[in-house]
């Protein structure tokens, strides 16, 4: 990655962080915000190892286990229904949230596996190819590098432009003659 690309990525990330801070700052009181910023400033100014000031980024005891979170959500749903709330679907909100979180977790896990498999497949292909001069010319092909592929069979054309006799001096008005060419071009009719 070139220095310019790194700079652009850093500026982009900085902008995201500034917006996140604005959003965070808007959700808490001014007093809490000042207290947190003071904690951050003390943390940044303290030399390493940071033993004197409290870490403003660590939250003690705020994490819930999955069973605790599910129980809390189920209790909320139960109290909402007891208070006259209506269940619009057979699946409750906590169940839906739980399944959504499980789906996200599974997608992250599968993405990690896919990266490992792709890396192993690439290594196996390179091992099969063996060492050689091609290694100096080899560049890793990324998905964004591939625009399109037209094989030789797609490049073959029938008579005229795409088989529709468009290059004749007189255009044909006989649809019966054009239908086989149109069918080949657009796959309009099922094969017999």
Secondary structure, 3 states (H helix, E strand, C coil): CCHHHHHHHHHHHHHHHHHHHHHHHCCCCHHHHHHHHHHHHHHHHCCCCCCCCCCCCCCCCCCCCHHHHHHHHHHHHHHHHHCCCCCCCCCCHHHHHHHHHHHHHHHHHHHHHHHHHHHHHHHHHHHHHCCCCHHHHCCCCCHHHCCCCCCHHHHCCCCCHHHCCCCCCCCCCCHHHHHHHHHHHHCCCCCC
